[in-house]
Amino acid sequence: MTTNLETVEAACAHLAESGGPITFTAVAEHTGISRTTLYRNPQLRAVIDDHRSHSHDRHTLTGLAAEIAHLRAGLEALADRVRNQEERLRHLEGRSTTRRQAN
């Protein structure tokens, strides 16, 4: 049994091979999965967005702009995770220092 993720991957690959536009509407029509589900499920949305960004010709300004936007979004998400982890480390180090001083 195939999962929605596999189905969406296959649909995007088929649309890319056939030269058709990779849109949420096209993927919904091809898979039978509602557009609402495609938009609301982060994994499915990421697959479609990834295929859409790679479907642009990288040698055009539009393709380069899409690639930069995609990379920027990934970098910002990574930076947020790093900041969150640093904050957690500072909190844990503060607790550890407080315990050592109490002993």
Secondary structure, DSSP 4 states (H G I P E B T S, - for coil): ---HHHHHHHHHHHHHHHT----HHHHHHHH---HHHHHH-HHHHHHHHHHHHHHS-TTSHHHHHHHHHHHHHHHHHHHHHHHHHHHHHHHHHHHHHHHHHH-
